């Protein structure tokens, strides 16, 4: 029978900590790219100008149809060759994750915006607000409240996707696990520890999402 021994793996706990910080860092940077870009695409899709509608819809369709791993390789290998400049694994992973995830955030924002009654926009016009002011001051605050639980779940999916950044040697949690397993010859224990870390991280985030959803439901009633 296989004898489990976690002691060699735990000797590398500093690498596990560094990997966790790397995962959180790349997640935050990717979110900072994906959320504003997704909001921009959502507004473009809802624009009265057909050209903007077409660009926004096409961008969302292409991004949601693109494999993240392929996009990672493009940013890390292809673009540096085309632009004749080096791109760090961190920058390549953040750009690939952020841009690809923006397609999902765009649909999230669009759904939240169209869920608001048209009378809200009409009320903004009656108050003399411009379309932009109505969107930022009246529509978006209400839309954000409705889509917050789904926004958090989408963000959890983004964090899960950061494990693919190990394929371009970014030192996040999965990359560090591969390194530890090669040093300790204890892959089962290593990936068991990684699975436990991911479980605690995602279950905590899911619990927070459920709590916020319950609070919003109570306040709506």
Secondary structure, 3 states (H helix, E strand, C coil): CCCCCCHHHHCCHHHHHHHHHHHHHHHHHHHHHHHHHHHHHHHHHCCCCHHHHHHHHHHHHHHHCCCHHHHHHHHHHHHHHHHCCCCCHHHHHHHHHHHHHHHHHHHHHHHHHHCCCHHHHHHHHHCCCCHHHHHHHHHHHHHHHHHHHHHHHHHHHHHHHHHHHHHHCCCCHHHHHHHHHHHHCCHHHHHHHHHHHHHHHHHHHHHHHHHHHHHHHHHHC
